[in-house]
Amino acid sequence: MVHPHAFRHLFARRFLAAGGDIALLADLMGHSSVETTRVYLRRTAGEQRDEVNRIVSW
């Protein structure tokens, strides 16, 4: 089941991935604090692993 709030998360993740500014995103989403918006910066375990593997040369 897809919840309507999932679309906010999708928009936020894509906005940030495209290089959007988190302060602007906070304004667009109606958040009074950037800390609230930081929730959208969280990565899944797989995303974290992929990022580490991209950065670290094993």
Secondary structure, 3 states (H helix, E strand, C coil): CCCCHHHHHHHHHHHHHCCCCHHHHHHHHCCCCHHHHHHHHCCCHHHHHHHHHHHCCC
